[in-house]
């Protein structure tokens, strides 16, 4: 980057302006002249300058007020200001430096001194521009990374990975999380009758709608597995309403199946039903894999239990575990309960069939009933 710059020289005396212009122009700088403070401020609004040489004593707006106005919009490194004055008062010099002047040159002007100080301040401008360019480049790259990561992990996880080098290390921590599995029922049978292209379209219809629902309730999409999605609440950070948002998300997903089917029907694709399982428990949260390939995920028996609960849910049904049922302090509507025998577990677990919830979200799977009415006899506070 060239050290030549565009310099604004401000002085109410025409002779002084001519002297400054000749001295500065010898070094190859472009010089614009202003005869007063008002003119200088107007020129700064209309043009881009690298440096201002500013007289103090002027009849309209003096140099002190011009300096103050410049510092309201420009930092000392973005637009340096060298005060040029016949005043040789140390107290005045200190005052001006405290107000944001970069340097001070006295009249009569020593050409070599002025040239040297101009060069010094232009070096500051060059450094500032380089830093600003690097900063903008970093912002663009981070924005691109967030956009790319955001297609595979949630924005919170992506921001965490971009902002902190430690976030990419292999390792995990124990944390209580509410997990939600959702799966398209009889998808294998349906997909056998369709071409691969139509299967992809049907899956995209499903995920496009469901991902919007997940984002609405600030869930974290852990993974997409064919026709199944694992969503977590409490990752990457725990919130007091994790269970409430998870249950609201599950209910909204079942209600949103109608929108998925509208898209499918319009594209001559089969309608679908989904089963959902929700469970709360302690899991290991973090980066799983190696330095060569890893995924940010949750691991533990509670993940397997959630998948098993979801597997027992019929199309259009939401089953929630007892830990979720008892852990939220919420008023929910259930339509029965049953004991499940999950694969890999030596004991049975109780699951509750969720049909609605009161409180903040007021959701009800029975569209013929008013979700805001008084709780029915099967409504329980958990």
C-alpha positions as CSV (number, residue, x, y, z in Angstrom):
1,X,0.0,0.0,0.0
2,X,1.4,3.4,-1.0
3,X,2.3,5.9,1.7
4,X,1.0,8.8,-0.5
5,X,-2.3,10.0,0.7
6,X,-5.2,12.5,0.3
7,X,-4.6,15.3,2.8
8,X,-7.0,18.1,3.8
9,X,-5.2,21.3,4.8
10,X,-7.3,23.8,6.7
11,X,-6.2,27.4,7.3
12,X,-7.9,30.7,7.0
13,X,-4.8,32.4,5.7
14,X,-4.2,31.9,2.0
15,X,-0.4,32.3,2.3
16,X,-0.3,29.5,4.9
17,X,-2.4,27.3,2.8
18,X,-0.1,27.7,-0.1
19,X,3.0,27.0,2.0
20,X,1.5,23.8,3.4
21,X,0.3,22.6,0.0
22,X,3.8,23.0,-1.5
23,X,5.5,21.2,1.4
24,X,3.1,18.3,1.4
25,X,2.8,18.0,-2.4
26,X,6.6,17.5,-2.8
27,X,6.1,14.0,-1.3
28,X,3.6,13.0,-3.9
29,X,0.5,13.6,-1.7
30,X,-2.8,15.0,-3.1
31,X,-3.9,18.1,-1.2
32,X,-7.3,19.6,-0.8
33,X,-7.5,23.1,0.7
34,X,-10.2,24.6,3.0
35,X,-10.3,28.2,4.2
36,X,-12.3,27.6,7.4
37,X,-13.9,25.1,9.8
38,X,-17.3,24.9,8.1
39,X,-15.8,24.2,4.7
40,X,-13.5,21.6,6.2
41,X,-16.3,19.7,7.9
42,X,-18.4,19.8,4.7
43,X,-15.5,18.4,2.7
44,X,-14.9,15.6,5.2
45,X,-18.6,14.6,4.7
46,X,-18.3,14.5,1.0
47,X,-14.8,13.1,0.4
48,X,-12.4,10.5,1.9
49,X,-9.2,11.9,3.5
50,X,-6.2,10.1,5.0
51,X,-5.0,13.0,7.1
52,X,-6.1,16.5,8.2
53,X,-3.7,19.4,8.8
54,X,-5.8,21.8,11.0
55,X,-5.2,25.4,12.0
56,X,-6.6,26.4,15.4
57,X,-7.5,30.1,15.2
58,X,-10.1,30.5,12.5
59,X,-13.0,33.1,12.3
60,X,-16.0,30.8,11.7
61,X,-15.5,27.5,13.4
62,X,-12.1,27.2,15.2
63,X,-9.8,24.2,15.0
64,X,-10.8,22.9,18.4
65,X,-14.4,22.5,17.5
66,X,-13.5,21.0,14.1
67,X,-11.3,18.5,15.9
68,X,-14.1,17.6,18.3
69,X,-16.5,17.1,15.4
70,X,-14.0,14.8,13.6
71,X,-13.6,12.6,16.6
72,X,-17.3,12.1,16.9
73,X,-17.1,10.2,13.6
74,X,-13.5,9.0,13.2
75,X,-11.0,7.4,15.5
76,X,-7.4,8.7,15.7
77,X,-6.2,5.9,13.5
78,X,-9.0,6.2,11.0
79,X,-8.4,9.9,10.3
80,X,-5.4,11.4,12.0
81,X,-5.3,15.1,12.7
82,X,-2.2,17.2,13.0
83,X,-2.8,20.6,14.5
84,X,-0.8,23.5,12.8
85,X,-0.7,26.7,14.8
86,X,1.4,29.7,15.8
87,X,0.4,29.0,19.4
88,X,3.4,27.5,21.2
89,X,1.7,26.8,24.5
90,X,2.4,23.5,26.2
91,X,-1.0,23.5,28.1
92,X,-2.8,24.1,24.8
93,X,-0.9,21.3,23.1
94,X,-1.8,18.9,26.0
95,X,-5.4,19.9,25.7
96,X,-5.5,19.3,22.0
97,X,-3.8,15.9,22.3
98,X,-6.4,14.9,25.0
99,X,-9.2,15.9,22.6
100,X,-7.8,13.5,20.0
101,X,-5.2,15.3,18.0
102,X,-2.5,13.0,16.8
103,X,0.3,15.6,16.6
104,X,1.1,19.3,16.8
105,X,3.3,21.5,14.5
106,X,4.1,25.1,15.2
107,X,4.3,28.0,12.7
108,X,6.5,29.1,11.0
109,X,6.4,25.6,9.5
110,X,9.6,23.6,9.3
111,X,9.2,21.7,6.0
112,X,11.2,18.6,7.1
113,X,9.4,18.4,10.4
114,X,6.0,18.6,8.7
115,X,6.9,16.0,6.1
116,X,8.2,13.6,8.7
117,X,5.1,13.9,10.9
118,X,2.8,13.6,7.9
119,X,4.7,10.4,6.9
120,X,4.3,9.0,10.4
121,X,0.6,9.6,10.6
122,X,0.0,8.2,7.1
123,X,1.8,5.0,8.3
124,X,-0.8,4.8,11.1
125,X,-3.6,5.1,8.5
126,X,-2.0,2.4,6.3
127,X,-1.8,0.1,9.4
128,X,-5.4,0.9,10.3
129,X,-6.6,0.0,6.8
130,X,-4.7,-3.3,6.8
131,X,-6.2,-4.2,10.2
132,X,-9.7,-3.2,9.1
133,X,-9.3,-5.2,5.9
134,X,-8.2,-8.3,7.9
135,X,-11.0,-7.8,10.3
136,X,-13.6,-7.6,7.6
137,X,-12.1,-10.6,5.9
138,X,-12.3,-12.5,9.2
139,X,-15.9,-11.5,9.6
140,X,-16.8,-12.7,6.1
141,X,-15.0,-16.0,6.6
142,X,-16.7,-16.5,10.0
143,X,-20.1,-15.6,8.4
144,X,-19.4,-18.2,5.7
145,X,-18.3,-20.8,8.2
146,X,-21.5,-20.2,10.3
147,X,-23.6,-20.5,7.2
148,X,-21.9,-23.7,6.2
149,X,-21.8,-25.2,9.7
150,X,-25.4,-24.1,10.2
151,X,-26.5,-26.7,7.6
152,X,-25.0,-29.5,9.7
153,X,-25.2,-28.2,13.3
154,X,-27.3,-25.5,15.0
155,X,-26.2,-21.9,15.0
156,X,-25.4,-22.0,18.7
157,X,-23.0,-25.0,18.1
158,X,-21.5,-23.4,15.0
159,X,-20.9,-20.1,16.8
160,X,-19.3,-22.0,19.7
161,X,-17.0,-23.9,17.3
162,X,-16.0,-20.7,15.4
163,X,-15.4,-18.6,18.5
164,X,-13.5,-21.0,20.6
165,X,-10.6,-23.3,19.5
166,X,-11.2,-25.4,22.6
167,X,-14.7,-26.3,21.3
168,X,-13.3,-28.4,18.6
169,X,-11.3,-30.7,20.9
170,X,-12.3,-34.3,21.3
171,X,-14.1,-34.9,24.6
172,X,-17.4,-34.6,26.3
173,X,-19.2,-33.8,29.6
174,X,-22.1,-35.2,31.5
175,X,-25.2,-33.1,31.3
176,X,-29.0,-33.5,31.8
177,X,-30.7,-33.2,28.4
178,X,-34.2,-33.7,27.0
179,X,-34.1,-35.7,23.9
180,X,-36.7,-36.0,21.1
181,X,-36.7,-38.7,18.4
182,X,-39.1,-38.3,15.5
183,X,-39.5,-40.9,12.8
184,X,-41.7,-41.4,9.7
185,X,-43.8,-44.5,10.1
186,X,-43.6,-47.3,7.5
187,X,-41.1,-45.3,5.5
188,X,-39.2,-48.3,4.2
189,X,-42.4,-49.8,2.7
190,X,-43.3,-46.4,1.1
191,X,-39.8,-45.7,-0.3
192,X,-39.7,-49.1,-2.0
193,X,-42.6,-48.0,-4.2
194,X,-40.9,-44.7,-5.2
195,X,-37.9,-43.7,-7.3
196,X,-34.8,-42.5,-5.4
197,X,-35.5,-38.9,-6.6
198,X,-39.0,-38.9,-5.2
199,X,-37.8,-40.4,-1.9
200,X,-35.4,-37.5,-1.6
201,X,-38.1,-35.0,-2.4
202,X,-40.4,-36.5,0.2
203,X,-37.6,-36.5,2.9
204,X,-36.8,-32.9,2.0
205,X,-40.5,-31.9,2.5
206,X,-40.5,-33.6,5.9
207,X,-37.2,-32.1,7.1
208,X,-37.9,-28.6,5.7
209,X,-41.0,-28.3,7.8
210,X,-39.7,-30.1,10.9
211,X,-36.5,-28.2,11.0
212,X,-38.4,-24.9,11.1
213,X,-40.4,-26.3,14.1
214,X,-37.2,-27.3,15.9
215,X,-35.7,-23.8,15.3
216,X,-38.8,-22.2,16.6
217,X,-38.4,-23.9,19.9
218,X,-34.6,-23.5,20.0
219,X,-33.8,-27.2,19.8
220,X,-30.5,-28.5,18.6
221,X,-30.6,-31.0,15.7
222,X,-28.1,-33.7,16.7
223,X,-28.4,-35.8,13.6
224,X,-30.6,-36.7,10.6
225,X,-30.7,-40.4,10.0
226,X,-32.7,-41.3,6.9
227,X,-36.3,-40.7,7.9
228,X,-35.4,-40.1,11.6
229,X,-34.3,-37.0,13.5
230,X,-32.7,-36.6,16.9
231,X,-33.2,-33.3,18.6
232,X,-31.8,-32.2,21.9
233,X,-32.9,-29.5,24.4
234,X,-30.1,-28.5,26.7
235,X,-27.3,-28.5,24.1
236,X,-25.0,-26.6,23.8
237,X,-26.3,-24.9,26.9
238,X,-28.9,-25.8,29.5
239,X,-32.1,-23.6,29.9
240,X,-34.7,-23.8,32.6
241,X,-37.4,-24.5,30.1
242,X,-35.8,-27.3,28.2
243,X,-38.5,-29.8,28.9
244,X,-41.3,-27.3,28.2
245,X,-39.8,-26.4,24.8
246,X,-39.2,-30.1,24.0
247,X,-42.8,-31.0,24.6
248,X,-44.1,-28.0,22.7
249,X,-41.8,-29.0,19.8
250,X,-43.1,-32.5,19.8
251,X,-46.7,-31.3,19.7
252,X,-46.0,-28.8,17.0
253,X,-44.2,-31.5,14.9
254,X,-47.3,-33.6,15.0
255,X,-49.5,-30.6,14.0
256,X,-47.0,-29.7,11.3
257,X,-47.4,-33.1,9.6
258,X,-50.5,-31.7,7.9
259,X,-48.3,-29.1,6.1
260,X,-45.8,-31.9,5.1
261,X,-48.7,-33.9,3.6
262,X,-50.1,-30.9,1.7
263,X,-46.7,-30.6,0.0
264,X,-46.6,-34.3,-0.7
265,X,-50.1,-34.4,-2.1
266,X,-49.3,-31.5,-4.4
267,X,-46.3,-33.4,-5.7
268,X,-48.2,-36.7,-6.0
269,X,-46.3,-38.2,-3.1
270,X,-47.7,-40.4,-0.3
271,X,-48.9,-38.8,2.9
272,X,-47.0,-39.7,6.0
273,X,-47.4,-40.2,9.7
274,X,-44.7,-39.8,12.4
275,X,-44.1,-41.2,15.8
276,X,-42.3,-39.2,18.5
277,X,-40.5,-40.1,21.7
278,X,-39.3,-37.7,24.3
279,X,-37.1,-38.5,27.3
280,X,-35.0,-36.6,29.9
281,X,-31.8,-37.9,31.4
282,X,-28.0,-37.6,31.8
283,X,-26.0,-38.1,28.6
284,X,-22.4,-37.3,27.5
285,X,-22.3,-34.2,25.4
286,X,-19.4,-33.2,23.2
287,X,-17.2,-34.0,20.2
288,X,-17.2,-37.7,19.5
289,X,-14.6,-39.3,17.1
290,X,-11.0,-38.4,16.4
291,X,-8.9,-35.5,15.3
292,X,-9.5,-36.7,11.7
293,X,-13.3,-36.8,11.8
294,X,-15.7,-36.0,14.6
295,X,-19.3,-35.0,15.3
296,X,-20.8,-32.9,18.1
297,X,-23.3,-35.3,19.6
298,X,-24.9,-36.9,22.6
299,X,-24.1,-40.4,23.8
300,X,-25.5,-42.7,26.6
301,X,-28.2,-45.1,27.5
302,X,-30.8,-42.3,27.7
303,X,-30.3,-41.8,24.0
304,X,-31.0,-45.5,23.4
305,X,-34.0,-45.3,25.7
306,X,-35.5,-42.3,23.8
307,X,-35.1,-44.2,20.5
308,X,-36.9,-47.2,22.0
309,X,-39.7,-45.0,23.3
310,X,-40.1,-43.5,19.9
311,X,-40.2,-46.9,18.3
312,X,-43.2,-47.8,20.4
313,X,-45.1,-44.7,19.3
314,X,-47.7,-45.2,16.6
315,X,-48.3,-42.8,13.8
316,X,-49.6,-39.5,15.1
317,X,-48.6,-40.4,18.7
318,X,-46.2,-38.8,21.2
319,X,-44.8,-40.9,24.0
320,X,-42.9,-39.3,26.8
321,X,-40.9,-40.9,29.5
322,X,-41.6,-40.7,33.2
323,X,-38.6,-38.5,33.8
324,X,-39.9,-36.0,31.3
325,X,-43.4,-36.3,32.7
326,X,-42.3,-35.6,36.2
327,X,-39.5,-33.1,35.5
328,X,-41.1,-30.1,33.9
329,X,-43.4,-28.6,36.5
330,X,-45.9,-28.2,33.6
331,X,-49.6,-28.9,33.0
332,X,-49.9,-31.4,30.3
333,X,-52.7,-33.4,28.8
334,X,-52.2,-37.2,28.6
335,X,-54.4,-39.9,27.1
336,X,-53.3,-43.0,29.0
337,X,-50.0,-44.6,30.0
338,X,-48.3,-47.9,29.4
339,X,-45.3,-49.8,30.5
340,X,-42.7,-50.5,27.8
341,X,-40.0,-53.1,27.5
342,X,-37.3,-51.3,25.6
343,X,-34.7,-53.4,23.8
344,X,-31.5,-53.8,25.8
345,X,-33.2,-52.8,29.1
346,X,-33.8,-55.4,31.8
347,X,-36.6,-53.4,33.3
348,X,-39.8,-51.8,32.1
349,X,-40.3,-48.1,31.7
350,X,-43.5,-46.1,31.9
351,X,-44.5,-44.0,29.0
352,X,-47.3,-41.4,28.8
353,X,-49.2,-40.5,25.6
354,X,-49.0,-36.7,25.3
355,X,-51.9,-34.9,23.6
356,X,-51.5,-31.3,24.7
357,X,-50.2,-28.8,27.1
358,X,-51.3,-25.6,28.8
359,X,-49.2,-22.7,29.9
360,X,-47.0,-20.6,27.6
361,X,-47.6,-22.6,24.4
362,X,-51.2,-24.0,24.8
363,X,-51.0,-26.8,22.2
364,X,-53.5,-29.5,21.6
365,X,-53.4,-32.4,19.1
366,X,-57.2,-32.5,19.0
367,X,-57.9,-29.6,16.6
368,X,-61.6,-29.8,17.4
369,X,-61.1,-28.7,21.0
370,X,-60.1,-25.3,22.2
371,X,-56.6,-25.6,23.6
372,X,-57.1,-22.6,25.8
373,X,-60.2,-24.0,27.6
374,X,-60.1,-25.3,31.2
375,X,-58.0,-28.4,31.6
376,X,-60.0,-31.7,31.2
377,X,-60.1,-34.4,33.7
378,X,-57.1,-36.2,32.2
379,X,-54.9,-33.1,32.5
380,X,-52.0,-33.6,35.0
381,X,-49.6,-31.1,36.4
382,X,-46.0,-32.4,36.2
